[in-house]
Amino acid sequence: MNETSKQPPSDEAPPGDEPQPLRTEDQARVAKLAAEEALIREQLKRAELENNAAEREAKAWHRRYTFVPSPRVALQAIVAGVVIVIALFAFYQPLVDRVKSEAEKNATIAEKNATIAKLDADIQQKRNQQLSMQLDEQKKQLEVAKQQVKSQEERYTAELKKTVERSKKTEENLNEAVKLAQNWEKQLKERTAEYEKLAKTSETDKSRFQRLARQEQARATELSLQLASLQTKAQSAKEQTAQVKKEVETRPGRVFRDKLKGGAAGPEMIILAAGNFLMGSPQTERGRYEAEGPQHSVTISRPFALSTHEITFAEYDTFAEATGRQLPKDRGWGRGKRPVINVSWEDAMAYAVWLSEQTGQQYRLPTEAEWEYAGRAGRATMYSFGDDASQLQEYAWYLENSKNKTQPVGQKKPNAWGLYDMHGNVWEWVQDWYGEYSSNSVVDPNGPDNGARRVIRGGGWSFVARSCRSAVRGSRSPNDRRGFLGFRLARSVALDS
């Protein structure tokens, strides 16, 4: 797969942030009215020029031929001027009214568009407030769930301590009883020996001493039987204590950290129960790739532990500094709790070997089947939370929300089994060589015996939602190091120890 599959979307204003444009027919009407208005203005200007010319000519004639008109002529001139004014008003007033009416309509349309834009902005603000409230509520629910898990873990731990203390006390009492019985047996042997000695020195008391010796011997036999019974009970108590301890330590859902030799804590792990599931995707799944089929039944026969989140820079750097390995580059995004990147499959295996030596436990990369079993968390849908890709932002860092880089682990919602970032953030190396699926039902599959590329799962920060589905498979050369490659570890759970 390529490191990126498309460019991030541009920052465009959401619908409703600007006034709505005029309709085509309204624009045509406005243009027509504007043309008529320009024509009227041109005619008015031309009439004004003609009027000015007439006035200049009249003044010239007046200067040339000054005379005093008769009242009749003056009255006729006034009437003619009034008629001309009325005619001009009757001609131009309808045009002015039409222009004014159209302008008022345009103002009304613009006002309505502004009102609609304001309503859209208010609706968007309310939606944002609702989404913010929902996010706060989900954070509160997640915090309550964490507190419940912590309380349950503390209760189980307290019960285990009480059980162990009771078992120790019972074992101590049994040990005391065994010591007392052994002391009695020793005293009886000494007394028997003394009686036998006296019997040899006194023939007359021989029969009495022999009878006493037989009685003491019978008592010693009884005490021996009682001692054997107490030892059996002590052994049974030890076995029960070990069984209780084993059940608590291997309980599915238990979160723990193994201690390193220096006293530091290893990665946070969670125990997953055995089970079965359908691996791969059905042919009807949207966005399905050919390599995801055929879908087939897989059984995971034994419980195992898996990292609750991807191995971080802080955890990997401890290993690299202790072994003298070169620290992987972080692209300037930061280290700490961000998932380690630029590590190969061989680097991940070396970390697992080192962690096994430090803790005395068997750490390894998960198989591809174990990874998908854990990633689905009991669901047969496109994602661990369902088929709605719009919810992916609540569970994963991917192209739409990652800001083109990795993000610290454990910030999004976990799946139903308490595992974080199983979708997105970084692609994760698994144990298997890449190969085609079989349609047969299988138990604890480990993939092909050999190959050229190792499997990667989960999608990454620079990939689209389609590539972050539970069934998506990728592959890379075992020595490949990229800015989107990381890993998480599995640990075997020793049920028989």
FILUMZA-561677 format. One line per 3 residues: for each residue x, y, z of C-alpha. Coordinates in pm, 1 decimal. Example, Ala and Ser with C-alpha at 12.3 -4.5 7.8 and 13.67 -1.06 7.14 Angstrom:
2
1230.0:-450.0:780.0 ~ 1367.0:-106.0:714.0
This chain:
497
0.0:0.0:0.0 ~ 108.4:357.5:-61.3 ~ 182.8:581.4:236.9
-102.2:809.5:135.1 ~ -398.1:733.8:-87.0 ~ -524.5:1088.9:-146.8
-465.4:1449.1:-44.1 ~ -653.8:1581.6:257.0 ~ -971.2:1777.3:172.3
-946.3:2156.0:121.1 ~ -1087.8:2398.1:380.9 ~ -1416.6:2508.5:223.1
-1689.8:2709.6:396.3 ~ -1983.0:2485.5:495.0 ~ -2316.8:2542.1:317.4
-2521.3:2828.5:461.8 ~ -2231.2:3054.3:565.2 ~ -2295.5:3299.4:270.6
-2617.1:3472.1:132.3 ~ -2794.3:3268.3:-134.6 ~ -2747.3:3406.2:-496.0
-3042.8:3546.4:-696.5 ~ -3224.8:3309.4:-923.8 ~ -3153.9:3325.3:-1295.8
-3492.2:3480.3:-1380.2 ~ -3448.9:3744.4:-1108.2 ~ -3103.3:3827.2:-1241.1
-3248.0:3873.7:-1593.1 ~ -3519.3:4104.3:-1462.7 ~ -3269.3:4314.8:-1269.7
-3044.6:4339.9:-1578.0 ~ -3340.3:4448.4:-1794.4 ~ -3446.9:4713.1:-1542.3
-3089.3:4839.2:-1516.3 ~ -3076.7:4876.1:-1898.6 ~ -3409.7:5064.7:-1903.3
-3289.0:5289.8:-1622.7 ~ -2967.4:5367.1:-1817.3 ~ -3175.8:5449.0:-2129.1
-3404.4:5682.8:-1932.1 ~ -3105.5:5858.0:-1780.1 ~ -2957.0:5901.2:-2130.3
-3287.6:6049.1:-2260.1 ~ -3309.5:6282.7:-1957.5 ~ -2952.8:6396.2:-2017.2
-3025.5:6454.6:-2387.7 ~ -3347.7:6649.1:-2302.9 ~ -3154.5:6856.4:-2051.9
-2892.7:6942.3:-2315.0 ~ -3166.2:7033.2:-2566.0 ~ -3344.0:7242.6:-2300.6
-3019.8:7427.2:-2220.1 ~ -2964.0:7493.8:-2593.3 ~ -3321.0:7622.1:-2626.5
-3273.1:7846.5:-2327.9 ~ -2952.2:7988.9:-2475.8 ~ -3124.8:8048.5:-2812.3
-3424.5:8208.3:-2635.5 ~ -3198.4:8441.0:-2442.5 ~ -3024.4:8536.5:-2767.0
-3359.6:8612.9:-2936.9 ~ -3465.9:8799.5:-2624.9 ~ -3158.2:9016.2:-2638.1
-3210.2:9068.7:-3010.8 ~ -3585.3:9126.9:-3011.4 ~ -3693.8:9257.6:-2672.5
-4066.8:9311.9:-2653.3 ~ -4343.9:9302.7:-2394.4 ~ -4583.2:9017.5:-2470.6
-4952.8:9067.9:-2442.9 ~ -5137.8:8895.5:-2151.2 ~ -5290.8:8650.7:-2396.4
-4955.2:8542.7:-2535.4 ~ -4810.6:8509.0:-2181.5 ~ -5107.2:8295.5:-2074.4
-5065.4:8069.3:-2379.4 ~ -4693.7:8026.1:-2298.6 ~ -4767.8:7933.9:-1936.5
-5033.5:7681.0:-2043.0 ~ -4793.6:7529.5:-2295.7 ~ -4521.3:7497.5:-2027.0
-4763.7:7329.8:-1784.7 ~ -4876.0:7086.3:-2055.7 ~ -4514.7:7001.8:-2134.3
-4434.8:6937.8:-1763.8 ~ -4744.3:6717.9:-1720.0 ~ -4652.6:6518.5:-2031.7
-4297.1:6465.6:-1913.7 ~ -4419.1:6355.6:-1566.7 ~ -4676.2:6118.3:-1719.1
-4405.7:5964.0:-1941.8 ~ -4123.9:5918.8:-1690.0 ~ -4314.8:5844.6:-1365.4
-4415.6:5482.0:-1455.8 ~ -4053.6:5402.9:-1543.1 ~ -3931.0:5548.8:-1214.5
-4198.9:5351.8:-1024.5 ~ -4097.9:5029.7:-1200.0 ~ -3728.6:5080.3:-1118.9
-3814.0:5160.9:-758.4 ~ -4042.0:4853.0:-731.9 ~ -3774.1:4621.3:-873.0
-3512.9:4769.5:-639.3 ~ -3744.0:4706.9:-342.6 ~ -3795.4:4346.3:-458.0
-3420.4:4295.1:-486.3 ~ -3370.9:4439.1:-138.5 ~ -3641.8:4203.9:-4.4
-3475.2:3900.5:-170.5 ~ -3134.8:3999.5:-28.8 ~ -3290.4:4042.8:317.5
-3453.2:3696.0:295.8 ~ -3122.0:3540.4:187.4 ~ -2945.6:3707.6:479.6
-3215.3:3574.6:717.2 ~ -3177.0:3220.7:575.5 ~ -2797.3:3240.5:611.9
-2835.8:3351.7:973.8 ~ -3079.0:3065.2:1044.1 ~ -2836.4:2815.0:886.3
-2552.9:2954.2:1100.4 ~ -2768.4:2922.1:1416.6 ~ -2860.7:2562.6:1324.2
-2493.8:2475.1:1263.6 ~ -2397.9:2631.7:1599.0 ~ -2667.4:2429.0:1777.8
-2546.2:2111.0:1602.7 ~ -2190.8:2182.5:1714.0 ~ -2311.1:2239.8:2070.5
-2504.8:1909.2:2062.9 ~ -2201.1:1722.0:1927.5 ~ -1983.6:1878.8:2198.2
-2232.9:1774.2:2467.4 ~ -2246.1:1418.9:2324.4 ~ -1865.5:1399.7:2322.3
-1849.5:1519.3:2685.3 ~ -2111.1:1260.0:2782.7 ~ -1917.0:982.7:2605.9
-1597.9:1090.1:2784.6 ~ -1783.4:1074.1:3118.2 ~ -1916.8:725.2:3035.0
-1566.9:609.9:2939.0 ~ -1427.2:747.2:3266.1 ~ -1702.8:568.1:3462.8
-1623.0:243.2:3276.5 ~ -1252.6:281.9:3359.8 ~ -1338.0:339.0:3727.0
-1560.9:28.9:3726.1 ~ -1286.0:-181.4:3570.1 ~ -1035.4:-47.6:3823.6
-1276.5:-115.5:4112.4 ~ -1341.0:-468.8:3986.4 ~ -966.7:-531.6:3951.0
-906.0:-407.4:4306.4 ~ -1186.1:-632.5:4434.9 ~ -1045.3:-939.1:4257.1
-699.3:-855.6:4389.1 ~ -831.5:-822.6:4745.5 ~ -1017.0:-1154.9:4714.8
-700.8:-1322.2:4585.1 ~ -498.1:-1187.0:4878.7 ~ -758.7:-1310.4:5127.6
-768.2:-1653.1:4964.4 ~ -390.2:-1678.9:4965.5 ~ -374.8:-1570.0:5331.1
-636.8:-1828.8:5430.6 ~ -449.9:-2095.4:5237.6 ~ -122.2:-1996.9:5404.6
-285.9:-2008.3:5747.3 ~ -438.0:-2350.0:5675.5 ~ -103.2:-2472.4:5549.1
71.1:-2343.7:5864.6 ~ -185.4:-2518.7:6087.2 ~ -141.8:-2840.8:5894.3
235.7:-2812.1:5918.3 ~ 206.3:-2767.3:6297.0 ~ -17.0:-3073.0:6317.6
231.2:-3273.4:6110.4 ~ 518.1:-3166.0:6336.9 ~ 315.7:-3259.3:6648.1
229.8:-3598.9:6501.3 ~ 594.6:-3657.0:6412.1 ~ 694.4:-3564.2:6768.1
438.2:-3808.2:6907.8 ~ 568.5:-4078.9:6675.6 ~ 923.7:-4012.3:6792.5
819.3:-4025.6:7159.0 ~ 630.1:-4350.2:7099.7 ~ 933.1:-4504.8:6932.3
1150.1:-4399.8:7226.8 ~ 902.0:-4538.1:7478.2 ~ 868.7:-4860.7:7278.6
1243.9:-4897.0:7274.8 ~ 1253.4:-4831.4:7648.8 ~ 980.4:-5089.3:7709.1
1164.1:-5346.6:7501.6 ~ 1480.2:-5275.0:7700.0 ~ 1295.9:-5320.0:8028.9
1134.1:-5638.9:7895.0 ~ 1472.3:-5787.5:7837.0 ~ 1583.5:-5711.1:8195.7
1267.0:-5834.4:8362.0 ~ 1122.8:-6167.7:8253.2 ~ 834.9:-6135.7:8492.1
713.6:-5812.4:8330.5 ~ 786.3:-5929.5:7981.3 ~ 429.7:-6015.4:7887.0
302.3:-5684.0:8030.5 ~ 564.2:-5485.3:7842.4 ~ 486.1:-5672.3:7523.5
119.0:-5589.7:7561.3 ~ 203.8:-5223.6:7622.5 ~ 438.8:-5228.0:7326.6
163.5:-5365.8:7101.6 ~ -72.4:-5093.5:7223.8 ~ 184.8:-4825.7:7161.1
259.3:-4974.1:6821.3 ~ -110.6:-4964.4:6731.6 ~ -125.1:-4603.7:6849.5
181.7:-4520.7:6639.6 ~ 15.5:-4679.0:6336.4 ~ -298.1:-4472.4:6397.4
-90.1:-4156.5:6430.4 ~ 91.2:-4242.2:6107.9 ~ -243.4:-4272.6:5931.7
-353.5:-3939.6:6075.9 ~ -21.9:-3786.1:5965.3 ~ -72.6:-3916.3:5609.5
-426.6:-3773.8:5609.6 ~ -299.9:-3432.4:5726.3 ~ -30.2:-3433.0:5459.5
-293.6:-3512.0:5194.7 ~ -510.2:-3225.0:5315.7 ~ -210.9:-2989.3:5313.6
-130.3:-3089.0:4954.4 ~ -495.4:-3039.2:4855.2 ~ -494.1:-2692.1:5014.9
-179.7:-2600.4:4818.7 ~ -337.5:-2720.1:4496.1 ~ -656.7:-2523.1:4564.7
-452.0:-2209.6:4636.2 ~ -258.7:-2255.5:4312.7 ~ -583.4:-2313.7:4120.5
-743.3:-1996.0:4260.8 ~ -429.8:-1796.0:4181.7 ~ -419.2:-1936.9:3828.0
-788.8:-1859.6:3767.6 ~ -744.5:-1500.2:3884.2 ~ -424.8:-1444.5:3684.3
-572.5:-1591.3:3363.6 ~ -918.1:-1432.9:3391.7 ~ -1020.9:-1276.2:3054.9
-1025.8:-898.1:3078.0 ~ -752.7:-878.3:3344.8 ~ -511.2:-591.4:3272.7
-152.7:-627.6:3395.5 ~ 209.9:-524.1:3342.1 ~ 502.9:-763.4:3385.6
804.3:-632.9:3574.9 ~ 1140.0:-591.1:3400.7 ~ 1465.7:-690.7:3572.6
1539.0:-330.4:3666.1 ~ 1200.3:-290.5:3836.1 ~ 1032.6:-92.3:3556.1
695.3:-202.4:3417.1 ~ 652.3:-360.4:3075.1 ~ 374.8:-280.4:2824.9
15.2:-285.9:2948.3 ~ -144.2:-618.9:2851.9 ~ -499.5:-758.1:2865.3
-601.9:-1126.7:2867.8 ~ -840.2:-1241.2:2591.1 ~ -1047.0:-1559.5:2615.8
-1031.8:-1844.0:2365.8 ~ -1306.6:-1851.7:2102.8 ~ -1392.0:-1876.3:1734.3
-1491.0:-1627.7:1461.3 ~ -1526.1:-1582.2:1085.1 ~ -1197.2:-1449.4:944.7
-1198.3:-1227.8:634.8 ~ -1492.0:-1039.9:482.7 ~ -1803.3:-1155.0:295.7
-1829.5:-1075.3:-74.9 ~ -2115.2:-832.4:1.6 ~ -1902.9:-604.4:226.1
-1863.1:-249.6:90.9 ~ -1506.0:-159.2:-8.7 ~ -1388.7:-521.9:11.0
-1049.2:-618.6:-136.4 ~ -992.1:-953.7:-312.2 ~ -728.5:-1063.9:-57.3
-986.4:-1060.0:225.2 ~ -1147.3:-1383.1:107.8 ~ -1259.3:-1647.3:117.0
-1421.1:-1592.9:456.4 ~ -1356.0:-1897.5:677.8 ~ -1405.0:-2023.7:1033.7
-1110.3:-1990.7:1276.4 ~ -1080.6:-2126.4:1631.5 ~ -844.6:-1970.8:1887.5
-805.2:-2265.2:2128.7 ~ -617.7:-2098.8:2416.6 ~ -640.5:-1763.0:2595.3
-362.7:-1513.5:2522.6 ~ -266.6:-1161.5:2626.5 ~ -235.7:-865.8:2386.7
-102.6:-511.3:2428.6 ~ -388.6:-273.1:2506.9 ~ -228.1:-23.7:2269.3
51.1:-7.2:2011.5 ~ 407.3:-16.7:2149.3 ~ 514.0:343.8:2214.4
840.5:526.6:2152.7 ~ 896.9:537.8:2531.9 ~ 869.6:156.2:2559.4
1078.1:83.3:2248.8 ~ 1346.5:342.2:2336.3 ~ 1406.7:163.8:2670.9
1486.3:-154.0:2475.1 ~ 1700.0:27.4:2214.6 ~ 1909.1:207.6:2476.7
1955.8:-113.1:2679.1 ~ 2074.3:-310.4:2374.8 ~ 2264.6:-36.4:2191.8
2031.4:-32.7:1891.4 ~ 1981.0:280.8:1685.3 ~ 1675.6:483.2:1791.3
1409.8:498.4:1517.0 ~ 1329.0:843.1:1371.4 ~ 1005.8:1014.7:1474.7
976.2:1261.1:1179.4 ~ 973.3:1549.7:1427.8 ~ 623.9:1456.8:1553.8
743.2:1367.0:1905.9 ~ 812.6:1043.1:2093.0 ~ 682.1:950.9:2439.9
332.5:801.6:2408.3 ~ 314.8:817.6:2029.4 ~ 331.7:473.5:1861.6
684.8:380.4:1756.3 ~ 732.1:408.0:1376.1 ~ 1008.9:335.0:1127.8
1057.9:-15.0:1276.2 ~ 1083.1:-335.0:1072.7 ~ 934.1:-676.6:1144.0
1282.4:-786.2:1253.4 ~ 1303.3:-490.1:1498.7 ~ 966.7:-590.8:1648.2
1079.7:-952.4:1692.8 ~ 1403.6:-837.7:1859.7 ~ 1200.3:-628.4:2105.7
979.6:-931.5:2185.8 ~ 1286.6:-1150.8:2253.4 ~ 1439.1:-885.3:2482.6
1110.9:-839.8:2671.7 ~ 1083.9:-1218.2:2721.4 ~ 1433.8:-1227.5:2872.6
1352.0:-932.1:3099.0 ~ 1023.6:-1072.9:3235.0 ~ 1065.1:-1450.0:3213.2
744.0:-1466.8:3005.5 ~ 691.3:-1562.2:2641.2 ~ 632.6:-1242.9:2437.2
585.5:-1252.4:2058.5 ~ 405.2:-1087.2:1769.5 ~ 38.6:-1196.8:1743.4
-60.9:-1424.0:1458.4 ~ -278.1:-1268.7:1189.3 ~ -574.5:-1473.8:1315.7
-519.0:-1359.9:1675.9 ~ -497.0:-996.8:1558.9 ~ -824.9:-1005.8:1363.9
-996.2:-1202.3:1644.1 ~ -895.3:-930.0:1892.4 ~ -965.1:-645.0:1646.7
-1321.7:-761.1:1579.3 ~ -1393.9:-803.5:1954.3 ~ -1679.4:-1044.6:1887.9
-1832.1:-849.4:1595.2 ~ -1873.1:-965.7:1233.4 ~ -1918.5:-610.5:1098.3
-1689.0:-387.0:887.6 ~ -1545.9:-227.5:1201.6 ~ -1535.3:-338.6:1564.6
-1820.0:-94.5:1640.7 ~ -2045.7:-170.0:1342.9 ~ -2082.9:-81.0:972.6
-2121.8:298.9:1002.6 ~ -1796.5:453.3:875.5 ~ -1904.4:796.2:1005.6
-1834.1:670.7:1361.1 ~ -1471.1:584.3:1276.3 ~ -1346.3:922.9:1402.0
-1449.8:818.7:1754.8 ~ -1226.3:507.0:1743.8 ~ -937.6:578.9:1505.4
-678.5:825.7:1376.4 ~ -688.4:813.5:995.4 ~ -667.7:1046.9:691.7
-971.9:1255.4:784.5 ~ -863.2:1353.0:1139.9 ~ -494.9:1264.4:1198.5
-352.6:1600.5:1080.6 ~ -113.0:1397.8:860.7 ~ 81.9:1240.8:1148.6
57.1:980.4:1425.1 ~ -118.1:1067.2:1751.8 ~ -52.0:950.8:2113.1
-201.8:607.6:2185.0 ~ -517.7:547.8:2388.2 ~ -697.0:877.4:2311.2
-984.1:730.0:2108.0 ~ -1252.8:485.0:2225.0 ~ -1140.0:122.0:2279.7
-1323.3:-169.5:2122.9 ~ -1552.7:-393.0:2329.6 ~ -1253.5:-592.7:2463.2
-1059.2:-290.8:2589.9 ~ -810.4:-261.0:2300.6 ~ -717.4:86.2:2169.6
-623.4:196.7:1815.4 ~ -701.2:-137.0:1648.8 ~ -824.9:84.0:1362.0
-578.1:341.6:1224.5 ~ -283.5:534.6:1375.9 ~ -16.7:287.0:1247.4
-21.2:-37.3:1051.3 ~ 87.2:-322.6:1282.9 ~ 326.8:-607.7:1202.9
197.2:-958.9:1279.1 ~ 378.5:-1293.1:1288.1 ~ 258.1:-1450.5:959.2
407.2:-1459.3:612.2 ~ 159.4:-1317.2:359.4 ~ -43.2:-1574.4:165.1
-391.5:-1655.5:34.7 ~ -663.9:-1776.5:272.0 ~ -801.4:-2130.0:267.4
-1177.0:-2186.7:271.5 ~ -1138.6:-2467.6:528.1 ~ -1204.6:-2428.6:901.6
-875.6:-2403.0:1092.6 ~ -752.1:-2403.0:1454.3 ~ -475.6:-2163.0:1566.9
-342.8:-2090.4:1213.6 ~ 10.5:-1951.0:1173.9 ~ 4.2:-1866.9:801.1
237.6:-2005.6:530.7 ~ 571.2:-2167.1:624.8 ~ 768.4:-1918.4:414.0
729.7:-1618.8:186.0 ~ 871.5:-1282.6:79.5 ~ 649.4:-1040.6:272.5
504.8:-1025.0:625.1 ~ 144.0:-928.1:699.3 ~ 48.2:-586.3:840.9
-298.4:-507.1:978.7 ~ -518.3:-222.1:1104.0 ~ -473.9:74.6:868.4
-287.1:394.7:948.2 ~ -292.0:771.3:994.2 ~ -251.6:846.7:621.7
-514.4:600.3:491.2 ~ -886.2:631.8:417.2 ~ -1164.6:466.6:620.6
-1191.4:176.3:373.1 ~ -833.7:70.4:456.1 ~ -903.3:67.7:831.6
-1171.4:-206.8:824.2 ~ -1122.8:-513.9:1045.4 ~ -1062.7:-751.4:752.5
-815.0:-540.4:550.4 ~ -475.8:-703.8:491.0 ~ -147.8:-547.4:385.3
207.4:-678.8:346.7 ~ 565.2:-550.3:354.0 ~ 918.8:-683.9:331.3
1037.9:-790.0:681.3 ~ 1320.2:-534.6:676.9 ~ 1101.2:-244.1:561.7
1088.1:65.7:786.3 ~ 822.5:327.9:716.7 ~ 655.3:621.0:892.4
326.6:429.6:907.9 ~ 463.1:93.8:1038.8 ~ 449.1:-3.9:1408.8
339.0:-305.2:1613.6 ~ 183.4:-442.3:1932.1 ~ 281.3:-763.5:2117.6
106.0:-1080.0:2231.4 ~ 200.6:-1290.8:2534.0 ~ 128.8:-1657.7:2598.0
-80.2:-1738.4:2906.2 ~ 57.4:-2047.3:3087.1 ~ -256.3:-2226.7:3209.6
-66.0:-2539.4:3320.4 ~ 193.9:-2364.7:3540.4
